[in-house]
Amino acid sequence: MQFLAYIIIYPILWIISILPFRLLYMLSDGVYVLLYYVIGYRKKVVKYNLKLVFPEKSEQEIKQISKKFYQHFCDMMFEAIKSLTISESKMKKRFVFTNVEEIHNLEKINKSIVLMSSHYGSWEWIFILQKHIKHKGYAIYKPLKNKHFDKLVKNIRAKYNSYLITTKETVPILTKAKKNNELTINGFLSDQSPKVSKAYHWNNFMGIKVPVHTGAEMLAKKLDMSVVFFGVKKIKRGYYQTTFKTLAVNPSEFENYEITDAFIKLVEQQIYEAPEYYLWTHKRWKHKNNVPEKFQ
């Protein structure tokens, strides 16, 4: 059944991917109307999240942010599909790095990197970074249920010397890389909500106390990797600009969770500047009423 779904859906995705961007975004506009006005995909979740973190905003302001978010969300879906066939030159033109020398500086001192990012702006085309640096790229991800589509996504990333690995694979693969003196750069989407039972740290995120993922920081300390934040700015439709900020060259010099807290502050800064580009469909604040006594 998985293979049947793959052979039916893949040709459609491929045809969409070869469309010029003008037509691609026309499709995106149509899906936006369908998702927002007809299906109402997670509209209640989006509205709840926005009202929770922006209590000072009016209903009209919340509605405008919501609409802009859905438009961007649909664009991202089609940009992900475009990854199937987009050329390297076009991707470099549309996903620009303002200060890749931050990575080069760490290359010079032979430091592998934990690259911390969030569900903001666009992360679909970040793997083009591998064409600018020497580090081998890994991204920690959750495998797709359909093994055929999972393999497809992995192959797309592999074209750019970037590889997807699961959480369970992360420590053994990166430990081996360190033993082999292999420089790696390892992407973590670190703004997700961990299970309360597995949360070692809570902090305010957009004014609400929530459990925070600390795995990226702990791995950086365990394997002596530098920690870098990448922030994304949407310049216009289909064009993004990424800026790197080194949070720690030697993470063992920092107190536990200090790096994670610095990361959270940078994510907040992006959201306050342009909230429509954050992934509001996720229930990021679902544990806000379950704060353990020792974290209150």
C-alpha positions as CSV (number, residue, x, y, z in Angstrom):
1,M,0.0,0.0,0.0
2,Q,2.9,2.4,0.8
3,F,4.5,1.8,-2.6
4,L,1.1,2.2,-4.3
5,A,0.7,5.6,-2.6
6,Y,4.2,6.5,-3.6
7,I,3.9,5.7,-7.4
8,I,0.6,7.6,-7.5
9,I,1.7,10.7,-5.6
10,Y,5.3,11.1,-6.6
11,P,4.6,11.9,-10.3
12,I,2.2,14.6,-9.2
13,L,4.8,16.1,-6.9
14,W,7.4,16.0,-9.6
15,I,5.2,17.8,-12.1
16,I,4.5,20.5,-9.5
17,S,8.2,20.8,-8.7
18,I,9.1,21.6,-12.4
19,L,6.6,24.5,-12.6
20,P,8.0,28.0,-12.7
21,F,7.8,29.8,-9.4
22,R,5.0,32.1,-10.7
23,L,2.7,29.1,-11.3
24,L,3.9,27.4,-8.1
25,Y,2.7,30.3,-6.0
26,M,-0.6,30.4,-7.9
27,L,-1.1,26.9,-6.7
28,S,-0.1,27.9,-3.2
29,D,-2.7,30.7,-3.2
30,G,-5.3,28.2,-4.1
31,V,-4.3,25.8,-1.4
32,Y,-4.3,28.8,1.1
33,V,-8.0,29.5,0.3
34,L,-8.8,25.8,0.7
35,L,-6.9,25.4,4.1
36,Y,-7.9,28.7,5.6
37,Y,-11.5,29.3,4.4
38,V,-12.8,25.9,3.6
39,I,-11.1,23.2,5.7
40,G,-10.0,25.6,8.5
41,Y,-6.9,23.5,9.2
42,R,-6.0,24.0,12.9
43,K,-7.4,27.5,12.9
44,K,-8.5,27.1,16.5
45,V,-4.9,26.1,17.5
46,V,-3.4,29.0,15.6
47,K,-5.8,31.6,17.1
48,Y,-5.3,30.2,20.6
49,N,-1.5,30.3,20.3
50,L,-1.6,33.9,18.9
51,K,-4.0,35.2,21.6
52,L,-1.9,33.5,24.3
53,V,1.4,35.1,23.4
54,F,0.0,38.4,22.1
55,P,-2.7,39.3,24.6
56,E,-2.4,43.0,23.8
57,K,-3.4,42.5,20.2
58,S,-6.9,43.0,18.9
59,E,-9.0,40.4,17.2
60,Q,-8.4,42.1,13.9
61,E,-4.6,42.0,14.4
62,I,-4.7,38.4,15.4
63,K,-6.8,37.6,12.3
64,Q,-4.3,39.4,10.0
65,I,-1.3,37.6,11.5
66,S,-3.2,34.3,11.1
67,K,-3.9,34.9,7.4
68,K,-0.3,35.9,6.7
69,F,0.9,32.8,8.5
70,Y,-1.3,30.5,6.4
71,Q,-0.1,32.1,3.2
72,H,3.5,31.6,4.3
73,F,2.7,28.0,5.5
74,C,1.4,27.1,2.0
75,D,4.3,28.7,0.3
76,M,6.7,26.6,2.4
77,M,4.8,23.4,1.4
78,F,5.3,24.1,-2.2
79,E,8.9,25.2,-1.8
80,A,9.5,21.8,-0.1
81,I,8.1,20.1,-3.2
82,K,10.3,22.4,-5.4
83,S,13.3,20.9,-3.7
84,L,12.8,17.8,-5.9
85,T,14.1,19.5,-9.0
86,I,15.3,23.0,-8.1
87,S,18.8,23.7,-9.4
88,E,21.7,24.5,-7.2
89,S,22.1,28.0,-8.7
90,K,18.5,28.9,-8.2
91,M,18.6,27.7,-4.6
92,K,21.7,29.7,-3.9
93,K,20.0,32.8,-5.3
94,R,16.9,32.3,-3.2
95,F,18.5,31.2,0.1
96,V,21.3,33.5,0.9
97,F,23.8,33.4,3.8
98,T,24.9,36.8,5.0
99,N,27.8,35.8,7.1
100,V,28.9,32.2,6.3
101,E,32.4,33.3,7.6
102,E,31.0,32.4,11.1
103,I,31.1,28.8,10.0
104,H,34.5,29.2,8.2
105,N,36.0,30.6,11.4
106,L,35.0,27.4,13.2
107,E,36.4,25.3,10.3
108,K,39.8,26.9,10.8
109,I,40.0,25.8,14.4
110,N,38.7,22.3,13.5
111,K,35.4,22.6,15.4
112,S,32.3,20.6,14.6
113,I,29.0,22.5,15.1
114,V,25.6,22.1,16.6
115,L,23.4,24.3,14.5
116,M,20.3,25.4,16.5
117,S,17.3,26.7,14.7
118,S,13.5,27.0,15.1
119,H,10.3,26.5,13.1
120,Y,10.6,30.0,11.8
121,G,10.9,31.5,8.3
122,S,12.1,28.6,6.2
123,W,14.3,25.6,7.0
124,E,13.5,23.6,3.8
125,W,16.4,25.0,1.8
126,I,19.0,25.3,4.6
127,F,20.9,22.2,3.2
128,I,22.3,24.4,0.4
129,L,24.7,25.6,3.1
130,Q,26.8,22.5,2.4
131,K,27.8,24.1,-1.0
132,H,29.5,26.9,1.0
133,I,31.3,24.9,3.7
134,K,33.5,21.9,4.4
135,H,31.6,20.3,7.2
136,K,29.6,17.2,6.5
137,G,25.9,18.0,7.3
138,Y,23.5,16.0,9.5
139,A,19.9,16.9,10.4
140,I,18.0,15.2,13.2
141,Y,14.5,14.3,12.0
142,K,11.5,12.1,12.6
143,P,11.2,9.5,9.8
144,L,8.2,9.6,7.6
145,K,5.7,6.7,7.9
146,N,5.9,5.9,4.2
147,K,9.4,4.4,3.8
148,H,9.5,5.3,0.1
149,F,8.8,9.0,0.6
150,D,11.3,8.9,3.6
151,K,14.0,7.6,1.2
152,L,13.1,10.3,-1.3
153,V,13.6,13.0,1.2
154,K,16.9,11.6,2.3
155,N,18.1,11.4,-1.3
156,I,17.2,15.0,-1.9
157,R,19.3,16.1,1.1
158,A,22.2,13.7,0.2
159,K,22.7,15.6,-3.1
160,Y,24.1,18.4,-1.1
161,N,26.3,16.3,1.3
162,S,23.6,16.6,4.0
163,Y,22.1,13.5,5.7
164,L,19.0,12.9,7.8
165,I,19.4,10.9,11.0
166,T,17.0,9.9,13.7
167,T,17.4,10.8,17.4
168,K,18.5,7.3,18.2
169,E,21.2,7.4,15.5
170,T,22.6,10.8,16.5
171,V,25.0,10.0,19.4
172,P,26.6,6.9,17.8
173,I,27.0,8.5,14.4
174,L,28.4,11.8,15.7
175,T,30.6,10.1,18.2
176,K,32.1,8.0,15.4
177,A,32.6,11.1,13.3
178,K,34.5,12.7,16.2
179,K,36.8,9.7,16.6
180,N,37.5,9.9,12.9
181,N,38.3,13.6,13.1
182,E,35.5,14.3,10.7
183,L,34.1,17.9,10.8
184,T,30.3,17.8,11.0
185,I,27.5,20.4,11.2
186,N,24.4,19.1,12.9
187,G,21.0,20.8,12.6
188,F,18.5,20.8,15.4
189,L,15.0,22.3,15.4
190,S,15.2,23.0,19.1
191,D,12.0,25.0,19.8
192,Q,9.7,21.9,19.9
193,S,7.9,20.9,23.1
194,P,9.4,17.9,24.8
195,K,7.4,15.5,27.0
196,V,7.0,16.8,30.5
197,S,8.5,13.5,31.9
198,K,11.6,14.1,29.8
199,A,12.0,17.8,30.4
200,Y,15.1,18.8,32.4
201,H,14.6,22.5,32.0
202,W,11.7,25.0,31.9
203,N,11.8,28.6,30.9
204,N,9.7,31.4,29.6
205,F,9.0,31.3,25.8
206,M,7.0,34.3,24.5
207,G,6.1,35.0,28.1
208,I,4.8,31.5,28.9
209,K,6.7,29.0,31.0
210,V,7.2,25.8,29.0
211,P,9.5,22.8,29.0
212,V,12.5,23.3,26.7
213,H,14.5,20.9,24.6
214,T,18.1,20.8,25.9
215,G,19.4,17.9,23.8
216,A,21.4,20.1,21.4
217,E,23.2,21.8,24.2
218,M,24.0,18.6,26.0
219,L,25.3,16.9,22.8
220,A,27.5,19.9,22.1
221,K,29.0,19.6,25.6
222,K,29.4,15.9,25.3
223,L,31.2,16.0,22.0
224,D,32.9,19.4,22.4
225,M,31.0,21.0,19.4
226,S,30.6,24.7,19.0
227,V,27.0,26.0,19.0
228,V,25.7,28.3,16.3
229,F,22.2,29.8,15.9
230,F,20.8,30.5,12.4
231,G,18.1,33.0,12.0
232,V,16.0,33.3,8.9
233,K,14.5,36.5,7.4
234,K,11.9,36.3,4.6
235,I,12.9,39.0,2.1
236,K,10.0,38.4,-0.2
237,R,8.1,35.5,-1.6
238,G,10.5,32.7,-2.3
239,Y,13.6,34.6,-1.1
240,Y,15.2,34.1,2.3
241,Q,18.2,35.5,4.1
242,T,20.1,33.6,6.8
243,T,22.4,35.0,9.5
244,F,24.5,33.0,11.8
245,K,25.4,33.8,15.4
246,T,27.9,31.8,17.4
247,L,26.5,31.1,20.8
248,A,29.4,29.1,22.2
249,V,32.8,28.2,20.7
250,N,33.5,26.0,23.7
251,P,30.2,25.0,25.3
252,S,31.7,23.4,28.4
253,E,32.6,26.9,29.6
254,F,28.9,27.7,30.0
255,E,26.5,26.8,32.8
256,N,23.9,24.2,32.0
257,Y,21.0,25.6,30.0
258,E,22.7,29.0,29.5
259,I,23.1,28.3,25.8
260,T,19.6,27.0,25.4
261,D,18.2,30.1,27.1
262,A,20.2,32.3,24.7
263,F,18.8,30.4,21.8
264,I,15.2,30.9,23.1
265,K,15.7,34.6,23.3
266,L,16.9,34.8,19.7
267,V,13.9,32.8,18.5
268,E,11.6,35.2,20.4
269,Q,13.3,38.2,18.8
270,Q,12.5,36.8,15.3
271,I,8.8,36.1,16.3
272,Y,8.3,39.6,17.7
273,E,9.7,41.2,14.6
274,A,7.5,39.2,12.1
275,P,5.1,36.8,13.9
276,E,3.5,35.5,10.7
277,Y,6.5,33.4,9.9
278,Y,6.5,31.2,13.0
279,L,4.8,27.7,12.8
280,W,1.7,28.5,14.9
281,T,-0.1,25.2,14.0
282,H,1.9,23.3,16.6
283,K,0.7,23.1,20.2
284,R,3.9,24.6,21.6
285,W,2.4,25.8,24.9
286,K,0.3,22.8,25.7
287,H,2.2,22.1,28.9
288,K,1.9,25.6,30.3
289,N,-0.4,24.5,33.2
290,N,1.8,21.5,34.1
291,V,4.9,23.3,35.5
292,P,6.5,21.1,38.1
293,E,6.9,22.8,41.5
294,K,10.7,22.9,41.3
295,F,10.6,24.9,38.1
296,Q,8.0,27.4,39.3
